[in-house]
């Protein structure tokens, strides 16, 4: 082939290549948006939770179960029991996971929230600790006891004291302000405070016994095995669950509710907290 013929052949080949590229013939020329087609897009669910165990359970779900279910969990941690419901009501969140039924019912009654809830996921036994005594029988007359100012959890502490024979006649409407001398024969003095504060009062020399909520037991590095009093899992009505607004339109919330009851989640809870500080429920 002459030099002139070879030049014509090269020009023709280049023209064919350009035509194929313009028509999308090259396999690398597919639009980048194809990778994010609606069929593969994840549904975002914004959920608020206490740091432990709730957020840790959600992180397990996010890593191990959510992608296959088409969910992208965005987890926000809260250190108190008020903000998660406020954030849910104001639509900053799609759901929250930190509370049990008695607390939720009290919040709905007090604040008028329009919330619904799922089935119980886990139980955190309520427990009492002391840096001064080894048993509750050692508590002296007039001992000072730190207890939550939240009525739905406060009654749990009163029932534990009654079970130990230290209080009597406790009813569903009992609280530390209306106890009679007959109900409180040892004349205990109760100091009410927010749950996140009580765990810090364990080192206060004025406090003889302190009731600590389950998630704060974990964050403080405590264990119910060392508690003077602790709830059992049997017939425990304080299972924690997922909560959402009644006007929820995010289909991912229902999917998350299903995932939280996957057997793998129950197994994760058992292996992560083998001491029984958190129990599948």
Secondary structure, 3 states (H helix, E strand, C coil): CCHHHHHHHHHHHHHHHHHHHHCCCCHHHCCHHHHHCCCCCCEEEEEEEEHHHHHHHHHHHHHHHHHHHCEEEEEEEECCCCHHHHHHHCCCCCEEEEEEHHHHHHHHHHHCCCEEECCCCEECCCEEECCCCCCHHHCCCCCEEEEECCHHHHHHHHHHHHHCCCCCCCCCCCCCCCCCCCCCCCCCEEEEECHHHHHHHHHCCCCCEEEECHHHHHHCCCCHHHCCEECCCCCCCCCEEEEEECCCCCHHHHHHHHHCCCHHHHHHHHHHCCCCCCEEC
